[in-house]
Amino acid sequence: MMTLFSAFSLFTAMLLLAVIPGPGVIVVMARSVSGGFVQGAVTTLGIVLGDYVFIALCLSGLAFVAEAMGGTFVIIKYLGAAYLIWMGIGLIRSPAAPETAATPRKSSLSSALLVGLGTTLGNPKAILFYLSIFPAFLPLEQITAVDVSAILAITAVSVGSVMLCYAWLAARAGTVLQKSAGARSFNLVGGSVLIGGGALLAARA
């Protein structure tokens, strides 16, 4: 069974990794700036679900599958990056109608969820963590149902809380920018953030 020390160590490690800016943070902030906090929150949910996929693979003894599918995960990462860039270009090219000046640009929540999920699945650091570091915290051959529940809760709280903080800060920044600079300037800056986020996501090793 997982000990209290192991649970605390796992929580601390995942919290620190989430705080360090990476592809997940980039995507959450980009979606929050352009679409508001709800978009960032749903993207966060997708990121946590991606973590759950890796946890399921590890706990079911199928970690070798994730390793064998490394190329597929890289493709997912580039598709997510391309989608962010496409959204950014669309935002920059969209007309700045006066009636939309006080409302962040809305995108499909399902697309936000998929972008978050794809970001985690295509993140080499996530793959490395769950295939090599994650098992060190747990006796995988002795995991119980209670342990699984605890691991999922630890992941949701540690990763989710950090990403939601980033989403809130980015959404606030986007609101301030929109009110002070106007709709057209907001479209330009928000679109640039999305394009930059996509480019950084594609470039991250």
C-alpha positions as CSV (number, residue, x, y, z in Angstrom):
1,M,0.0,0.0,0.0
2,M,1.0,3.6,-0.5
3,T,2.3,5.2,2.7
4,L,1.5,8.7,3.8
5,F,5.1,9.7,3.1
6,S,4.8,8.3,-0.5
7,A,1.6,10.2,-1.0
8,F,3.1,13.5,0.2
9,S,6.2,13.0,-1.9
10,L,4.2,12.3,-5.0
11,F,2.0,15.3,-4.3
12,T,5.1,17.6,-3.8
13,A,6.8,16.3,-7.0
14,M,3.7,16.7,-9.2
15,L,3.0,20.2,-7.7
16,L,6.5,21.4,-8.4
17,L,6.5,20.0,-11.9
18,A,3.2,21.7,-12.6
19,V,4.4,25.1,-11.3
20,I,7.4,25.0,-13.6
21,P,6.3,26.6,-16.9
22,G,5.9,24.0,-19.7
23,P,3.6,23.0,-22.5
24,G,0.6,22.6,-20.2
25,V,1.0,26.1,-18.7
26,I,1.5,27.6,-22.1
27,V,-1.7,26.1,-23.5
28,V,-3.8,27.0,-20.4
29,M,-2.6,30.6,-20.4
30,A,-3.1,30.9,-24.2
31,R,-6.7,29.6,-24.0
32,S,-7.5,31.8,-21.0
33,V,-6.2,35.0,-22.5
34,S,-8.2,34.5,-25.7
35,G,-11.3,32.8,-24.3
36,G,-11.5,33.6,-20.6
37,F,-11.2,31.5,-17.4
38,V,-13.8,28.8,-18.5
39,Q,-11.7,28.0,-21.5
40,G,-8.6,27.7,-19.3
41,A,-10.4,25.6,-16.8
42,V,-11.7,23.1,-19.4
43,T,-8.2,23.0,-20.9
44,T,-6.9,22.2,-17.3
45,L,-9.5,19.3,-17.2
46,G,-8.0,18.0,-20.4
47,I,-4.5,18.1,-19.0
48,V,-5.5,16.2,-15.9
49,L,-7.3,13.6,-18.0
50,G,-4.1,13.2,-20.0
51,D,-2.3,12.5,-16.7
52,Y,-5.0,10.0,-15.8
53,V,-4.3,8.1,-19.1
54,F,-0.6,7.8,-18.2
55,I,-1.5,6.7,-14.7
56,A,-3.8,4.1,-16.0
57,L,-1.1,2.8,-18.3
58,C,1.4,2.6,-15.5
59,L,-0.9,1.0,-13.0
60,S,-2.2,-1.6,-15.5
61,G,1.4,-2.6,-16.4
62,L,1.1,-1.2,-19.9
63,A,3.8,1.4,-19.6
64,F,5.6,-0.3,-22.5
65,V,2.7,0.7,-24.7
66,A,3.2,4.4,-24.0
67,E,6.9,3.9,-24.7
68,A,6.2,2.1,-28.0
69,M,3.7,4.8,-29.0
70,G,6.2,7.7,-28.4
71,G,6.0,8.7,-32.0
72,T,2.2,8.9,-31.9
73,F,2.3,11.1,-28.8
74,V,4.7,13.4,-30.7
75,I,2.2,13.7,-33.5
76,I,-0.5,14.6,-31.0
77,K,1.7,17.3,-29.7
78,Y,2.2,18.8,-33.1
79,L,-1.5,18.6,-33.9
80,G,-2.3,20.5,-30.7
81,A,0.4,23.1,-31.6
82,A,-1.0,23.5,-35.1
83,Y,-4.5,24.0,-33.7
84,L,-3.4,26.8,-31.4
85,I,-1.6,28.5,-34.2
86,W,-4.7,28.2,-36.4
87,M,-6.9,29.7,-33.6
88,G,-4.4,32.6,-33.2
89,I,-4.5,33.4,-36.9
90,G,-8.3,33.3,-36.9
91,L,-8.4,35.6,-33.9
92,I,-6.1,38.1,-35.5
93,R,-8.1,38.1,-38.8
94,S,-11.5,38.3,-37.1
95,P,-13.3,41.7,-37.2
96,A,-13.3,43.8,-34.0
97,A,-17.1,44.5,-33.8
98,P,-17.9,47.0,-31.1
99,E,-20.5,44.7,-29.5
100,T,-17.9,42.1,-28.9
101,A,-15.4,44.4,-27.4
102,A,-16.3,43.5,-23.8
103,T,-16.5,39.7,-24.4
104,P,-13.6,37.3,-24.7
105,R,-13.6,35.3,-27.9
106,K,-15.4,32.0,-27.3
107,S,-14.2,28.7,-28.7
108,S,-15.7,25.2,-28.4
109,L,-15.2,23.8,-24.9
110,S,-14.7,20.3,-26.4
111,S,-11.8,21.7,-28.4
112,A,-10.3,23.2,-25.2
113,L,-10.6,19.8,-23.6
114,L,-8.9,18.0,-26.5
115,V,-6.1,20.5,-26.7
116,G,-5.4,20.0,-23.0
117,L,-5.5,16.2,-23.4
118,G,-3.3,16.3,-26.4
119,T,-0.8,18.6,-24.7
120,T,-0.3,16.1,-21.9
121,L,-0.2,13.0,-24.1
122,G,2.4,14.7,-26.4
123,N,4.5,16.2,-23.6
124,P,7.9,14.3,-23.5
125,K,8.3,15.4,-19.9
126,A,5.0,13.8,-18.9
127,I,6.0,10.6,-20.7
128,L,9.4,10.6,-18.9
129,F,7.8,11.3,-15.5
130,Y,5.2,8.5,-15.7
131,L,7.5,5.9,-17.3
132,S,10.5,6.4,-15.0
133,I,9.9,8.7,-12.0
134,F,6.3,8.0,-11.1
135,P,6.8,4.2,-10.4
136,A,9.6,5.2,-7.9
137,F,6.9,6.6,-5.5
138,L,4.7,3.5,-5.5
139,P,5.0,-0.2,-5.2
140,L,3.0,-0.7,-8.4
141,E,2.6,-4.5,-7.9
142,Q,0.8,-3.8,-4.5
143,I,-1.5,-1.0,-5.4
144,T,-5.0,-1.2,-4.0
145,A,-8.2,0.5,-5.1
146,V,-7.8,3.0,-2.2
147,D,-4.3,3.8,-3.5
148,V,-5.7,4.4,-7.0
149,S,-8.3,6.8,-5.7
150,A,-5.7,8.6,-3.7
151,I,-3.3,8.9,-6.7
152,L,-6.1,10.3,-8.9
153,A,-7.0,12.8,-6.2
154,I,-3.4,13.8,-5.7
155,T,-3.1,14.4,-9.4
156,A,-6.2,16.4,-9.7
157,V,-5.3,18.7,-6.7
158,S,-1.6,19.1,-7.5
159,V,-1.8,19.6,-11.2
160,G,-5.3,21.0,-11.4
161,S,-4.9,23.7,-8.8
162,V,-1.7,25.0,-10.3
163,M,-3.2,25.1,-13.8
164,L,-6.3,26.8,-12.6
165,C,-4.2,29.5,-10.9
166,Y,-2.4,30.1,-14.2
167,A,-5.8,30.2,-16.0
168,W,-7.2,32.8,-13.6
169,L,-4.1,35.0,-13.9
170,A,-4.1,34.8,-17.7
171,A,-7.9,35.5,-17.9
172,R,-7.5,38.5,-15.7
173,A,-4.7,39.8,-17.8
174,G,-6.8,39.3,-20.9
175,T,-9.7,41.2,-19.5
176,V,-7.6,44.1,-18.4
177,L,-5.9,44.2,-21.8
178,Q,-9.3,44.1,-23.6
179,K,-10.7,47.0,-21.6
180,S,-7.7,49.2,-21.9
181,A,-6.6,48.5,-25.5
182,G,-9.9,47.8,-27.3
183,A,-11.2,44.9,-29.3
184,R,-8.8,45.1,-32.2
185,S,-5.7,45.3,-30.1
186,F,-7.1,42.5,-27.9
187,N,-7.5,40.3,-31.0
188,L,-3.9,41.1,-32.1
189,V,-2.4,40.4,-28.7
190,G,-4.6,37.4,-28.0
191,G,-4.0,35.9,-31.4
192,S,-0.2,36.4,-30.9
193,V,-0.4,34.6,-27.6
194,L,-2.1,31.7,-29.2
195,I,0.4,31.5,-32.1
196,G,3.3,31.9,-29.7
197,G,1.9,29.2,-27.4
198,G,1.5,26.9,-30.4
199,A,5.1,27.6,-31.6
200,L,6.5,27.0,-28.1
201,L,4.5,23.8,-27.7
202,A,5.9,22.5,-30.9
203,A,9.4,23.5,-30.1
204,R,9.5,22.1,-26.6
205,A,11.6,18.9,-26.3
